Amino acid sequence: MTNLAKQVKDDIVAQIKNDELVLPTLPEVALKVRETAEDVDASINDLTAIIGQDPALTARIIKVTNSPLIRVSSQITDLATAVSRLGINFTSSLAIGLAMEQMFQATHDNIDKRMRGCWSRAMEIAASAQVLAKHFTSLHSDQAMLAGLVHQIGMLPILSYAENHNDLLADSFSLDLVLDKLHPTLGAYILKSWEFSPELVAVPRNYLNLDYQAEEATYVDLVQVATVQSYVGTEHPLGQLDSAQLGSFQRLGLDSDNDITRWESLNDEVGETHSAMGGGVE
């Protein structure tokens, strides 16, 4: 680790310990959606009223409902029907996840480019995790999608920090080192502060931990498998692994060539899911 990277890491860790680090906050619409979804007396109309105040979010939810991901028999054009078709839980996870996109923006061009790349990556992994959940586990596919969207959330405060520190801004190597070292811990810290479920808090902390153990498939496993698979055929270290030896692949039943071939056959569905969420299109 470079001297600069170590200095920045120590500074950020100290800010966390002293409760001084400025954490990203969930967009207001996401907070309202979650609050409504958790209210046992809330109705689909209540949820529709909140989402309907955000035209861009409304359009994207309708787009998802009409995608092959949901497979409706006839075109849906209004939000109320879309929410009815998706259900409160799925709509809530989708709305919370998609609303986060506005957080991945910065004023400095280099940082903005990194943040947008981070969000693009999040959507890619979310699409894979959602499809993996549906076909290989009994886990909730909407939570799998949300797990993918938040797995790199810990990069945000580091990138925001870099935007205000020219020495780090000018040293992309050191910035990469800090991001790699700190974003898993920071991600868990942020999700805990947002009062996400322990199952999701565990995702950023453990998705790169190749020794991660669990009794049965978890959302960490889904994101880890999606991440490893995304590097297959590349020079990246994760692309060189014998995935059949990983606990995450074993817990999903993906520890043989036949199972991997079956997963690869779902690539079209992953692509459709990614596109429906707003990814894959510049």
PERALIN-V40251 format. One record per helix or strand of 3 or more residues. SS is the DSSP state (A for helix, B for strand). FROM is the first residue (numbers start at 1). TO is the last residue. Records with the same first field share a line. If there is no record, write none. Layout:
BEGIN
SS->FROM-TO ; FROM-TO
END
This chain:
BEGIN
A->3-17 ; 28-37 ; 44-51 ; 55-65 ; 79-86 ; 88-103 ; 109-136 ; 141-150 ; 155-163 ; 166-169 ; 172-193 ; 198-206 ; 219-230 ; 237-240 ; 243-245 ; 247-251 ; 257-264 ; 267-277
END
